[in-house]
């Protein structure tokens, strides 16, 4: 029998990315399970990682970015990417549920993006698999300008839209 | 670094369950990521396995069971369980989205239920991980009375509510 498992093994988790590092040009899925495209960042961008679509804290976390999108744009942000270890059907429906058409919802269904940034953690008790820590990266091109990571994954403090806006 | 991965490795997949076999008393999650309970089946029950919440075919598959629930009850069915390899936040929101309060949505977040029944398959291309084939079991207590499995996972033919009802 073939041995194929989700690729989000914690053994694949790289060291957590640091300020000054370059984000890899990873392939990602957005709104479609069958289509991948490379992430090519230009200008200032925000990457928000979180544990799971439809989870209670994430349902409260993302709307801050949806509602304050114009304020981010006013501070020169090109795009905001919401990345979670979920499949594209789930992220697409979640985006619709949250009215998040102004954001990019990235389906890291294999976990390869999150592990390449070093943000996987063991969420198997609640969610069945490794998932993403709650973090925010501010980038210029692919270079990481600042990083905020929650000490406790359910909390939304340093990664809230208001906190990130205040530091831009 | 710890080696923790989703438990839905295809190497754990048992042989596909057969008519006359007993379904194991597995622990399952329903509507809550933090609470598990044992599956204790009495009387006639229907178990519907499918690849993923919010996927296009599954969004069309489940409503047949929601809408025809009274017809199943009239034929002596106690409960209908919808099982997918998704976390409980996703299955709970999907249940609400489909208006499926009359069904039980089981979050097989580690894949341990699906693998114990032998129905895991490699869905990593589209969904990032092993998922469940599309199947229906009709049971009396824990004994399997009949099985329907789709040859092609996206299809809903032998596993449709109408097909299953016609054979009860």
Interface residues (C-beta under 8 A of the other chain):
Chain A: X1 X2 X3 X4 X5 X6 X7 X8 X9 X10 X11 X13 X33 X34 X52 X53 X54 X55 X56 X85 X86 X87 X88 X89 X90 X92 X93 X97 X107 X108 X109 X110 X111 X122 X124 X126 X127 X128 X129 X130
Chain B: X1 X2 X3 X4 X5 X6 X7 X8 X9 X10 X11 X13 X33 X34 X52 X53 X54 X55 X56 X85 X86 X87 X88 X89 X90 X92 X93 X97 X107 X108 X109 X110 X111 X122 X124 X126 X127 X128 X129 X130
